[in-house]
Amino acid sequence: MIQIAFVVPDSVLVDVVRRAWDLHDSLFGRNEELQYTVDYEIMPDKIMKDHGDADVIVCRGGTAAALKKKNLLRPIVEIPITISDIVVSVRRAIKQYGESPIGAVGTINTIRSLYLSRYKFPVSVKPYPTASVEIDDLIVGMERAVKDGCGIILAGHNTCNYCREHGIPAGLIYSSIESVFLAITEAKSCAHTAMVEKENSMISRSIVDNVFEGIITVDQDDLIRTFNPAASELLNIEATQCIGQPVRKVLPDNRISAILSGGQSYTNEIVRIMGENYVVNSTPMAHEGKSLGTLIAFQAAQTISNTESRIRDRLRVSGHIAKHRFEDILGESQAVQYAIHQAKRFAHVDSNVLLYGETGTGKELFAQSIHNESRWASGPFVAVNCAAIPENLMESELFGYEPGAFTGAVKTGKAGLFEVAHEGTIFLDEISELSLPLQSRLLRVIQEREIRRVGANRVIPINVRIISATNRDLNEMIKKGKFREDLYYRLKVLSVDLPPVRERKSDVRLLMQYFIDYYAKKFGKGKINLSDEAEQVASAYDWPGNIREIRNISEQLVVLCETDTITYAEVRAVVPVKKSAENEQPETIQAKAERLADLEKQKIAEVLLSSRTKKEAAEKLGISKTTLWRRCKELGLNN
């Protein structure tokens, strides 16, 4: 139902409106969707209070102009005051008061026809425009007319009442039924448009009112036009106090008001209001190059954090989340930095990646980092160890199965890991361990980008990024017929070689100190440092287990350490220094170890000579008395 409100300045015009409405219905037909009310009032604020719910408001010149200035989100239809209306009003005034100069007082909308018409009146009729329909402005116009010698004032209802109270002849400017009829035609046309807009508005309003984000819009004059319930709740301000008000009045000294007034786009801007952090997004509104204002949507940062935590918790439960980023990869050597550089570049494209590295070089760490750097980061990260799943289960695990596909199958069926990884990344670790039949299935999945569950007739499209890894020579396996060459080239579109520790010896101290710090904190110990001599022993070792072995050795050293420094002797006790890399002679390492032992023997001997007791010497060396006794025995210093 569309409501049309007629607001007129006197009771006489009320009857004119009713007669004009009935005439219009009789000529053009009655629309049951339209209802109208008619009342007499000229003050805009009072009109908005009494008729604020109307879809269309119809009123006369000055009042219509005042309402239009308020930029109300509804049509304001003006009852035109034509030159014919002025002529009739002048004749009535002359008939009542006699011939005398007449001053027509009112807003420009009321008396504009005097400027446009060349009609010859029997007396002088001069227009006196006023700034508004407020009584003070009308009195100013009336006094100017009287001062100019006008014997009769022609004006609206309020001005006429004032004149009569002060003994000044005054005649009312009437609106004819023809003028009202024209206004009704326009009002009904606006009502049809309003009906369509109302339906669209209800849909939009339902969306705005039911989202969890606070939404505020301002127009080009920085007046608030939208203030949804979420905004009211978040900012603890009633929407009724905000609509139509300047944003800086409602939100003084507030970063949100600055964003709304700035007319710029902001994405995930952190704003602190009343002690709370909010995440704000804003966008300017424009149509055909003309600014319409600004819209912002905001949420409490804590709410977003809680939501993210719940999502991550759910992903963690299923294990399908990548926890690591490139920043987590330790290493300053050229070899590892080059591998990181390559992997970062590869992350920004969707091509398949093959990671090659010995055991313990951090292949999954790189895979997770590539995922988190890529456009797939918001999707799942599904890691599959191809060597850990029995061959007879691998097909159903990777591709899923339908209900009743085999004995022991879940009754509802099960999605395979490729389905789970949809819109994310699947990491196939130890890809070399896949059987040849499964390699054929995997090749088809990569080619067709679709899977077929075990026991199913239908195919399921998938969209995944594939990263695979191996520590074996796939070329050699291809020669022996153990790995499909076509699958190899499908997987190795891009490849990254991860360097073993023996090729990045400069990173050994960094890696060891990191794990020492980690385990010292985990076991409730204070800061523990790795001595230079101890680092030399560690660097002389090839670390065939790579970073995994460094981690294990570091944990053992922290557990055994009784001081704040891990010494040469403590590292030598757990690191088999006689092992060597393939490209380094054992004699060289042995000589280095003997030289370090001589240095340690000399150091201990000097401290023993300068100390009164072995307890004092142990304290100076930063080791326990038991460790000192053991090292003295090993180095031949018992005497």
N, C-alpha and C positions, 0 to 999 in steps of 0.2 A: 504494500500500500504506500502510495506517494502522497505526502502532505504538502499542500500549498497554503501558505499563511499570507493573508492580505492585512497590511497594517496601514491605516489611513488616519488623517489628522482630526477628523470630526465624525460625529454620528450620522450626519447627512450622507456622507460618502459611503458609509456602511451599507445603506439601502441601495445606493447606486451599484456597488459591487455585486450585491445579491441579484439585482435585476439583470446586470450584464452577464453574470455567470449562467443564469437560467436561459437567457437569450442565446448564449454561445452553445449550450448543450442542445437546445432545440434546433439550432441550425446545423451543427456538426456532429451531433450524437453524444451520448453520455458515456464516459469512461469510468467503469466501476472501480478501477484501480486508483482513481484520483479522489482525494478528499480535500476540502478547503475550509479554512476558518477565516473570519474577518474580525478585526478589532481596531480600535482607534488609539494610537500612541505615536509619538514622534521621536522620543529619546532613544538612541541606538542601544545603549546599555540595557534599558528596560525591555526593548524589543528582543534582545538576545536572551534575556532571562526568561521571558514568557514564551518565546517562539524559537528557542535554540534548537529544537529537534526537527523543525520543519525542513523539508527537502528543497523547497523553493520559497523565497520571501518576495512579496510584491509590495512596493511602497512608492511614495512620491519623491520628487526631485532631491531635496536636501537630505532627507532621511536615507534615500537610496545611495547618494554619494558618500554619506558618512559610513554606511555599512560596507560599501565596496572598499573603502580605505582599510577596513579591518582584515581584508584578505580572507574572508570566510570561505570554507571549503564547500560552498553551495552557491547556486545561482541567485543573484539579486536582480529582480526585474523591476524596472522603473515604469510607473504610470506616467506617461508623457503629459506635460502641460503644454498644449499647443497654443498657437496664436488665437485660435477660436475660443479656447478656454479663457484666455486673457481678455478678449473682446467682450465675452459674456459677463465676466467679472467686472470690467470697467463700466459697462452699461448698468449693472445692478448698483454699483457704488454711486454713479451719477444720479440714478433714480432715487437713491436713498438720501444723498447729501447735497445734490445739486452739482452744477459744473464748477470744478476747481482743479488746479494742477494735481496730478496723482503721482505718488512715488511708489513704485513696485519694489517691495523689500523681500529678499529671500536669497537662497543660494543660487549660483549660476544655473544649476539644473532646473530650478523653478522658473526663472525669468529669462532664460536664454532666447526664447522665441521673440522677445522684444528686439534683440540684436539682429535676428535673422529676417524679420518681416518689415515690409514697407507700408504696413497698414496705417491709414490716416485716422487717428482717433479724434473725436470732437474736442478733446482737451489735451493738454500736454501730459504724456505718460512717460516718466523717466525711470529707468532701472537703477536699483541700489543693491548690488550684490553683497552678500555677507560671507564670512569665512566658514560658517557652520550653522547648524540649526540650534546651537546653544543659545539660550535666551539673551545672554550678555552680548553676543555677536549680533543678534537680531535687533536689539535695542540700539546698538551703535548705528546700524543701517537706517533705522527709523528716525533717529535724531538727526542724521545727515539730511534725510529727505525733508524733515520739518524745517531745518535750518535753511534749506534751499527754497523754501516757500511753498512746499507741497501742502495742500489743504486736506488731502485724503491719502491715507496709507492703504495700499493694496498688498496683502500678505497672507501668510498662513495662520493657522488657528491660534497659536501662542502669541504671536505678534499682535493680532487683532484684539485678543483679550487684554494685553498690556495697554494698548492704545485706548481702549474703551475705559479702562480703569483710570487713565490719566486724561480723559476728556478729549482725546484725539480721534477724529472720524476715521474709521477703518472698515475696509471691505475685504471679505474672504476671497482668495483665489480658488475658484471651483474647478473640479475635474468633471468633464462630461462623460456620459455613458459610452460615447464613442472611444474616448481615450482609455477608459477602463477596459473596454472590449478588446482593444489592441493589446493591452497588457496581458489580458487573459490568454489571448492567442499565443503570445510569446511564452507565458508561464507554462502552458500545457506542452508546448514544444520542449521547453527546458525540462519539464517533468518526465517526458519520455526518455530523454537523454539521462536524466538523473536516475531513472529506474534501472537502466542498463549499468550505469556507473555504480549504483547502490549494490547490485548483485556482485559486480567485480570487486567492489570495495569490501563487501562482506567476506569474500574469499581471502582477499589480501589481509583484512583485519584479523580473520581467524588465524592465518599463518603468523602474523606479527604478534598476536596476543598469546599464542601458544608455544612459541619458541622459548628455549631456556636462556637465550642471550638477551641482554638489555638492548633495545633499539630506540634511538632518538634521531629525529630528523629536524633540520631547521631550513627555513626558506632563505631566499637571497637577502632578506632583511634581518637575518639571524633571529627570527621568531620561531619558537618551537612549534612544530606541526604534528609530530608523533612522539609519544612517550609511553611505551608499552608496559604491561604489568611487571615484566621482569626488570625493566629499568626502575620502576617504582620500588620494587622490593630490594633491588641491589643498592639503590641510593637513598632509600627510606624517604621518598618524596611522593606525595599524591600527584597523579597525572593531571587532575583537575586544576591544580595550582600552577601547572606548567604550560598547558596548551595556549598558544597565542601570546606567550610572554617572551621577552628577550632572553636568550640563553644565558647571558652574563648576569642577569638579574636572578634567575633560578639557580644557576651554578656559579656563584661569584668565586673568583680566585681558584678556579678549578681547571685542571689540565684538559678535561673533556670539553669544556666550553671553548677553550683555545683551539682545540682540534676542529670542533664544529664550525667555528668562525673562520678558521684558516683556509678552508676550501681546498685542502690538499689530501692526497691519499696517504694512509698510514696502514702498515701491515704488522700485526702482533706488537703494537706499541705498548710498553709497560707503563702504566699510569698509577700513581698512588693517590688514593682519595680516602679521606677520613681514616687513615691508618691501615687501609687495605690495598693490596695490589690488584689491578685489573688489566686484562689483556684487551686492547682496543684495536679494532679495524675500522677504517673510515674510507669513504669514497665520495667525491663530488657528484652531484646530480645535475645533469644538463640535458637540454633538448634543442637540437638544431643550433648548437653553439651558444645557446643562452643558458646561463647558470640558473638552476632551480633551487640550489641550496646544497646541503651536505647530509649524508647518512652515516651514522656510526653504529656498530654492533660491538658489545663488550660483555665480558664474563669475568667473574672473580678468578684470579690466577689460581687460587687454591682449588677451585672446582675443576679447572682444566687439569691441574696436577693430579687430583684424586681420580679423575676419569682415566687419565693416561696410566696411572698406577694400576687401576682395575684391568685395563686392557693388557698391560704388560704382565700382570699376575696371571691372567687367563692364558696368555701366550707361553708364559714360563711353565704353567701346569702341563701344557702340551709339548713343551720343550722347543717350540718353533720361534725362537727369537735370537737375533744376532747381538751379542753383548759387546763386541769389540769393534774398535775403529782404528784407522791408521795411526792415530795419536798414541795408541797403546803398544805399538810395535817398537821395541827398544833396539837401538843401534845407530851408530854414527859413522860406521865404515862405509866406504864407497859402494861395496857390494850390496849391502842391505838397502842403502838409500836408492840405488838404481832399481832394485826390485820393487820398492815402495812407489817410486816414480812411475814405473811401468804399470803397476796394478791400479794406481789412481787414474791413469789415462784410460785403462781398459774399463774401469768402473762406469765411465760416462757413455759407453755404448752397450748394446744388448747382446753382442756376440758371445758365443760360448768361450770359456776360459779353461785352460788346463794348467794346473799348478804342479810343478815337479820339484821335489825336495826329499832329502833323506829323512829318516825318522827323526822326529823331534825338532824339525826346522820351523814349525809354526804354520803348516799349510791351512788348517782351519781358521787360525787367526787372520790370515790373509783373505780367506774366503769371506769371513764375516765382515771384514773391513771393506771389501769390494761391494758387498751387498749394501752396507750402510751408507756408502758413498754414491750409490746408484739411484736411479729413479724407482727402483723396486724396494727401497728402504722401508716404506710403510707396510709392505706385505710380509708374509712369513718367511723365515729362513729355516729350511728343513735340511738337517744334516743326516746323511745315510752312510754308515760304514759298511761297504760292500763285503768286507771280510768277516764281519761280525754276525751276519744273518745267514742261517743255514740255506743252502741252495734250494731245497724243496719249499722254502717259505719266501724266498726272495721275490718271486714273480707276484704273489698276492700282496706282499708288503709294498712293492713299488707301484703296482697298478690297481690294487684293490680287488674285491670280488663281490659277486652278487649273492643274495640269500640262497643257501643250499648248494653253493658251488662245489663244495667238497665236504667230506665228513669232518665234523668239528668246527665248521664255519659258523660265524655269528649269524643268527637268524635274520637279522636286519641287513646283513651285508656290511661291507666296510670300504671306506674310501682309501685309495692307495696314497702313498707319499707324494706322488706327482700331483694328485688332486689337491692334497693338503697344501702344496706349495703354490697353487694357482695365484697369479698376480704377485708372486714373490720369487725367491731363489731356492733351488734345490742344489745341495752340495753332495756330490758323489765321491766320497773319500775311498781310497784304495780301489779305484775303478778297474785296476788290472785283475782283480779277483773275481770279476763277473764271469760266469760261464759263457761259452759261445752262443747257446740258444738265447740267453738273456741279453747278450750283446746285440743280437739280431732284433729283439723286441725293442731295445733302447734306441737302436738306429732308426726304426720306423717311427717311434715317438718323436725323435728329434726332427725327422723329415716332415711328418704330417702335423705335428703339434696337436695331437689328439691321442687318447689312450682308450683301451677297451678293457674293462674289468674281466677278471677270470669268470667264465660262465655267463658273460653278457653278450647280447646281440647288437647293442648300440655302442656308438663311440661318444666320448666326452671330450670336447675341445678344452685345451689347457693353454695357459699363457705363462710360461715360467722362464727364468734365467737359469742356465745350467753352468755350474762350475764343478769341475772334476779335479781329482788330485791323485798322484801316484808317487811311489818311491822306487818304482822299478823301471827298467829300460823297455818302453813299449815297442820301440823299433826292433829290439832283439826278440821280443815276444811275437811280433808280426812275422818275423823270419821263421820262427818255430811253429807258426800256425796257431798260436795261443791267443792272439788278439786280432780282431778284424781291422784291416787297414782302412776300410771306408769309415768305420766308426771312429778310428783314431783321428782322421782328418776332420770329421764332424765335431769332435770334441776339442781339437787343437786349432780352433780358428785363431785364438790368441793364446799365448803361453807365457808363463813367468817361471823362471828358475830361481828357487830360493837357495841362497848360499849356505853351506854348512859352516859350523863355527870355525873349523880349521882355516876357512878362507876369509874370516872376519875376526882375526885374533885381537884387533884393536878394541873390539866390543866386549871382550871377556870380562874385564874389570867392571864395566857398566852393568852387564847382565848379572854378575855375581853380587855386586853391591845392592842391586835392586831386590834380588831374592833374599839376601841377608837382611835387608831392612824389613821386607815383608814378614819373614819368619820371626825376626826379633820382636816385632809388634804383635804377631799372632801368639807367641809364647810368653808375652808379658815381660820381655827383657828390654833393657835400655838400648841406646844407640851402639851398634857394633860396627867397627870399621875393618876393612881388609888391608893388612899391611902391604907395603911395596914388595917385600920379599915374598910374601904369600902370593901376591898377584903374579910375580914372575914365574912361580911354580905352576900356577893355573894356566898361564899363557903358553907355557912350554908343552902343555898337554893337548892332544888333538881333539878330545871330546867327541868320540864316535857317536854318542847318544845325543849330541848337539844340545839345544837349549833345555830339553827335558832332563838330560844328565846334569847340566849346570844347576838346574832347580833342585834336583835331588841332593847333590853334593852340598849345595848351600844350606839346605835344611839340616843336613847332618852336622855341618860345621857350627851352625847356630845352637843346636842342641848340645853339642860337646863344649862349646866355648864358655869359659868361666870368667872372662874379663871383658873389657870393651874393645879388644883388638884380636882379630884372627891372625895368628902368626904363621910364619913359614913352616914350622914344625907341624902345626895342626893341619895345614893344607896337604903337606907331604904325606901325612899319615893316612889320608883318605883318597888322594889322587895318585894313581899309578904313573909317576912321572917318567918311567922308562918306556912307556908306550909312545909311539911316534907316528907322525903323519907319513903317508907314502912318499912324499917328496922331501922328507927331512931325515938325515942319518941319525940312528940311535946314539952313536958316539957323541954327536953334538949336544943332544939333550942330556946325556950322562955327564958330560963335562960341565954343562951349565949347572946341573944339580949339585955336582961336587963343589963347584965354585961357591954356590949359595950356602952349602953346608959349612965350608971354611969360613965364610963371612959370619955365619951364625955362631960358630964355635969361638971365633975371635971376639964377637960382641959379648957372649955369655961370660967368657973368661975375664974380660975387662970389668964387667959388672961385679963378678964374684970377688975380684981383687979389691974393688972399692967399697965392698959391703962387709958389714960385721957378721951377718948371718945369712943363711940361704933364704930365710923368709924375707929379709930386706931386699936381697937380690931379685927374688921373684916379683916383689912389688914394683921394683924399678923396671923390670922387663915387661910388666903387665901380664904375667902368667901366674898360674897357681904353683905352689911349692911342689906338688906332685908332678906337674908338667915339667918343671925345671929339673927335678931329679931324673925323670925319664930321658930328657934331652941330653943331660950331662952324661948319662950312661951311654946313650947312642953315639955321642960325639967324643967319648973317651976322656971326659973331664972329671971322673969320679975322684981323682986324687987332688 
